Amino acid sequence: MSMIKKIGVLTSGGDAPGMNAAIRAVVRAALRHNLEVVGIRKGYKGLIDGEFVPLASRNVSNIIQRGGTILGTARSPEFRTPEGRQKAYGNLVGASINAVIVIGGDGTFNGAGLFSSEFDIPFVGIPGTIDNDLYGTDYTIGYDTALNTVVEAVDRIRDTASAHDRMFFIEVMGRGAGFIALHSGIATGAEAILIPEVDGQEDSLHDYLKSQGNKSSNIILVAEGNSVGGAEQIAKQIQEKYPEYDVRANVLGHMQRGGSPSAFDRFLASRLGVAAVDALMDNQRSIMVGFVNHDIVHVPFNKTINASKNLNKILLDVADILAH
Ligand code: ATP
């Protein structure tokens, strides 16, 4: 028999579409187990400040289709300190919360793992980040929606690029991960894709620019953290070196985070939310629930934090073959 009677749920790090669907799933799955649920506002900041709100089934009505997070999110430098975590512990004990489900990325799981090694309160994580960069799950909540948002934006830019025979460098999110750039690049027929996981792409970009002949438009997708630079910087350099091209840059920015979650993200969030509560009921702790080969898996926080998720570099060849 589980000793857990009351759980907390929070969203932390960058927001991602589908976080609300995950909160809804956690609340309703917990109620099925006769647990009380408390929403913790603004991630670990709210845990330290004691910003708790009771969540009943009707409090999570009508949110499955909403982007952002009804609980809010924040970065909390204080949670990185022993004093901050001690305060958080005091608040959890004071509110009789026996376990916490955190929805976020690897930083969030790092904090959760550390906290539950110091205090006897189990934490379970749900992967929520648009970057899809977490080891141990094929997909993170928000990635599919962000990908579709990027595809729609790139299609629009392609229209104007074709009309004016222009070359566009389009910067997409993914600080250390090229999943969004690579997959949206293939989906939009991008002529080139620059991602952080591959070095020496400057040479191949120049090879492409020298060799390409009769294209009426060129779309080059640039992941934020790639080694060549940001879209604006690259566009400037390329314009100087190749005056024959009409070069533009476009940074998609935060629009990639917003919007109604895709069907897939709602489905993923719903399954992972239920799985996270099941895991707690099964006395699991310090694990992330993930989705691998369309099935639920449990991955220890240590593993998902320390291992890196491989991006399939063969897909760069696929993109290259299809761009010529
Ligand atoms: P995203 O991938 O969207 O950036 P994330 O979960 O990785 O999401 P972070 O800002 O890295 O986002 O982490 C969220 C919060 O987790 C931090 O603001 C901090 O409070 C906490 N955290 C991160 N790393 C640690 C750590 N080493 N020790 C304690 N707390 C941490």
Residues whose N, C-alpha, C, O or C-beta is under 5 A from the ligand:
A	BS01	ATP	S12 G13 G14 Y44 A74 R75 S76 P77 F79 R80 G104 G105 D106 G107 T108 N110 G111 L114 G128 T129
